[in-house]
Amino acid sequence: MNIKNGYYAAKYYVHKAYKYVSSVFERVNGTSVVRALKNSGSRVTLGLIFFVFALHALVGLPYVELALQYQPDPAPRSMQFLIGLQSAGYFFIMLKVVELICGVLLLWGRYLTLALTALAPIIFNIVAYHAALEPNNLVLALIVATLYLHLTWQNRGKLSALLIK
């Protein structure tokens, strides 16, 4: 094998590898990689938010506890509301289990219609609670609502079946 043939062989394999890698990155499930990352970004972020906070509420995660210790005490009206909900006994456990399941479904990327449908009233109540009773964290609630609306808009084709008579 002379140097010239080795050079052309290396050039051929480099070119073949480049074409393969570029074709993989050009299309992922029929969409471009940039669009795939954009579409999965809000899904993964929203899934992580619900998964981590629901898991923390159910079992208590130490790192989340460290981050939450710097939160100001809730207003008296919001404390009355939370105490009223806790007096039901089952409500917060059921709510956090639904949030955990929806977070897992969003992270998994399957059954998005089910997860988005179950999260709609939860996110509405999160925004309403922060707007009416605890406006300190309203920005975070609006970020969650924006992520939800972005994800809902991306999946509007699948969700439109819920609105058909």
Buried (B, 14 or more C-beta within 10 A) or exposed (E): EEEEEEEEEEEEEEEEEEEEEEEEEEEBEEEEEEEBEEBBEBBBBBBEBBBBBBBBBBEEBEEBEEEEEEEEEBEEEBEEBBEEEEEEEEEBEEBBEBBBBBBBBBBEEEBBBEBBBBBEEBBEEBBEBBEEBBEEBBEEBBBBBEBBEBBBEBBEEEBEEEEEE
